Amino acid sequence: MIKISILYPNIKGSRFDMQYYVETHMSMSIQLLSAHNGFKGVSVERGLGGVAPGSEAPYLVMCHFLFTSVEDFMAAFEPNALTLQGDMPSYTDIEPVIQFNEVLISG
């Protein structure tokens, strides 16, 4: 199992429209990417705080897609890349950090 993490750093002065992201962008993303049989799931998380009491979260939002393989993700993503990436200015001016992960333990 592969997890694709899209992490939006918590940058002072940046813009992030959480309602648009959750209700519109992610609905579109799920509709487009889940059409591929390698899609296994997705989660979206809002950062609440850092490890020190009262500190800000390092990431404002984290999105994690689960696919059977990197190849399956790319097969689902590439035909939709322009649409999904083109929608980013609708909700943020933050450049996300993207990381591919191999899931070793899941419960």
Order of alpha helices (4+ residues) and beta strands (2+ residues): beta-alpha-beta-beta-alpha-alpha-beta
